[in-house]
Amino acid sequence: MVWLLVAFPALGAALLLTWGKESDRFGHLIATAASAASFVWGVVLFVRLLGRDHDDRTVTDTLFTWISTGDFHVEMSFVYDPLAALFVLLITGVGTLIHVYSIGYMEHDERRRRFFAFLNLFVAAMLVLVLAGDYLVLFLGWEGVGLASYLLIGFWQHKPTAAAAAKKAFVVNRVGDIGMALAIMLMFKEFGTTEIAAVGDSVAGTAASTITALGLLLLLGACGKSAQVPLQSWLLDAMEGPTPVSALIHAATMVTAGVYLVVRSNAIFDASETARTAVVVVGLVTLIAGAIIGCAKDDIKKALAGSTMSQIGYMMLAAGLGPAGYAFAIFHLVTHGFFKANMFLGAGSVMHAMDDDVNMRHYGALRTALPVTFATFGLGYLAIIGFPGFSGFFSKDKIIEAALAHNVWIGLATVLGAGITAFYMTRLMAMTFAGQKRWKDEVHPHESPRVMTVPLMVLAAASVLGGILLLGDWITDWLEPVVGHTEHEHVVILGAEWPPIAVSALVTVVVAVGVALAWFTYGRREVAGETPEKVSFLTRFARNDLYGDTVNEWVAVRPTMTLARGIARFDQHGFHRAITGAVGLIGEGASSMRAWQNGFVRSYALGVFVGALALTLALLVVIWR
């Protein structure tokens, strides 16, 4: 009964969207209960899966035949295996905590019931995506996630910025969806099926060029959902939605979908070195780009959004390493879900205390006013920078180790990314919680209610303890039936082999340098209350999201607008004039003929007589000849 995982939140969304205003008083409770029920059932199924043999951990639940035409069949089936199990627990577990947090955060919103309905829809769509046994069913969840993100990012559509951000996210994701749709079409053409397992089994006998094209198209789809370069521009604008939405998108749902797609399609990427290399390049560029962006943002949510770009880049890079990195990509995805949800909800708690002000230059010294938020956020901070013993230390270091073993220069770039991560996260901590207060006198910071702080405590604990998944190589053994055996390769730098502890020491030193630089820049010095106008080019570069929107403007928007204007001018001055000219000629002819229709019978009789006479004369001429 795997389908119950999806049924609970889907039913919750349907009830809240159709019940009416009488459910406003308790709609949030229905939605939270629906998500919690899905989590509880996910735990039950997970325990059952643990009890199975290592090679018997795949359960298929077929509901009905969705498409049947000729030899092509698509079953509406859900596949519950070790990979799906981890995603189910992450989506429903973190999703339920976000639901609980939202009860307090959205308490005074007039449309709270609708907000919770959209949250349930988001969770249900993401569950369809990760449980799908067929790429077409996966695409159904894929588009459902896109719809839910559009509805939630633009939930406060009375704000022009929110409405624009929702449209931007929708349009950019459609670009990625073209890749996904074309990939599914290519599967159908080449294999005659879109079932995930069947496609994986059919890869071996297929031309390398076809597999490479398939991998690149899937990567395009992954770039859209996971906000990877070059389809990353929507992610920072998406912060216009309510903060719980940001937490849900960044921690448990939308941006993890691209990583899931690549790992789930591991048979395709294993067969194409070119496609895997493309995944590595995209991940590497994105992890550095996102980290740089995070260094210059004064908006606390946008700084965290840049961080998400970077961390998803780590996961994507690991997925591109093939069997050596698949398990570690998922490991970091899970730990990131814990600490990033923790920090986004913590940012919401800060905003709640600061009258929804998101500018960190207006904060300072909040550690005393918000002790619980400071403590929980601090644990998430230590996790993301990779402080020894915290979850991020284990998950990120394994990716860096695998990257160094694959290619020293790529590995050193990931080490640099860890240092930049430490810098921008320490900057965020210092500007928010350290130093002197910079808020106005009319602002009175206060701790959030327990309905908001309890989820923070749970997520903070998970941020600390998430590394236990690596004990005894549990996560690599658990995922082996899906992604294959995780190869442990040796790291060789300058001709010498580096053991894992040496790699961890190197990363820790680089992280310490990043922390020190940020502390001396923002912790020990007075922070300006307003964003400086005169800054270096690199700072402007980062503030403007590396001019991603400008590139999109020149590469896509302006050419499209120019083409549209050209078509409009042709329609108006060419096609329209041709049509109106033809209509005019017909009208003039009709007007000339109208003169013959004078209404007098004698005129019509004369016309008949003249016509008959002309016809008779013509016949006589023919006969005479």
Secondary structure as GFF3:
##gff-version 3
##sequence-region A 1 625
A	DSSP	alpha_helix	3	18	.	.	.	ID=ss1
A	DSSP	three_ten_helix	21	23	.	.	.	ID=ss2
A	DSSP	alpha_helix	27	50	.	.	.	ID=ss3
A	DSSP	beta_strand	59	69	.	.	.	ID=ss4
A	DSSP	beta_strand	72	80	.	.	.	ID=ss5
A	DSSP	alpha_helix	82	105	.	.	.	ID=ss6
A	DSSP	alpha_helix	112	131	.	.	.	ID=ss7
A	DSSP	alpha_helix	135	153	.	.	.	ID=ss8
A	DSSP	alpha_helix	160	191	.	.	.	ID=ss9
A	DSSP	alpha_helix	196	202	.	.	.	ID=ss10
A	DSSP	three_ten_helix	203	205	.	.	.	ID=ss11
A	DSSP	alpha_helix	208	225	.	.	.	ID=ss12
A	DSSP	alpha_helix	234	237	.	.	.	ID=ss13
A	DSSP	three_ten_helix	238	240	.	.	.	ID=ss14
A	DSSP	alpha_helix	243	251	.	.	.	ID=ss15
A	DSSP	alpha_helix	254	264	.	.	.	ID=ss16
A	DSSP	alpha_helix	266	270	.	.	.	ID=ss17
A	DSSP	alpha_helix	273	294	.	.	.	ID=ss18
A	DSSP	alpha_helix	300	320	.	.	.	ID=ss19
A	DSSP	three_ten_helix	322	324	.	.	.	ID=ss20
A	DSSP	alpha_helix	326	353	.	.	.	ID=ss21
A	DSSP	three_ten_helix	360	362	.	.	.	ID=ss22
A	DSSP	alpha_helix	366	369	.	.	.	ID=ss23
A	DSSP	alpha_helix	371	385	.	.	.	ID=ss24
A	DSSP	alpha_helix	391	406	.	.	.	ID=ss25
A	DSSP	alpha_helix	408	433	.	.	.	ID=ss26
A	DSSP	alpha_helix	450	465	.	.	.	ID=ss27
A	DSSP	three_ten_helix	466	473	.	.	.	ID=ss28
A	DSSP	alpha_helix	474	483	.	.	.	ID=ss29
A	DSSP	beta_strand	491	493	.	.	.	ID=ss30
A	DSSP	beta_strand	496	498	.	.	.	ID=ss31
A	DSSP	alpha_helix	500	518	.	.	.	ID=ss32
A	DSSP	pi_helix	519	523	.	.	.	ID=ss33
A	DSSP	alpha_helix	537	543	.	.	.	ID=ss34
A	DSSP	three_ten_helix	545	547	.	.	.	ID=ss35
A	DSSP	alpha_helix	548	552	.	.	.	ID=ss36
A	DSSP	pi_helix	553	557	.	.	.	ID=ss37
A	DSSP	alpha_helix	558	569	.	.	.	ID=ss38
A	DSSP	pi_helix	570	575	.	.	.	ID=ss39
A	DSSP	alpha_helix	576	594	.	.	.	ID=ss40
A	DSSP	alpha_helix	601	624	.	.	.	ID=ss41
###
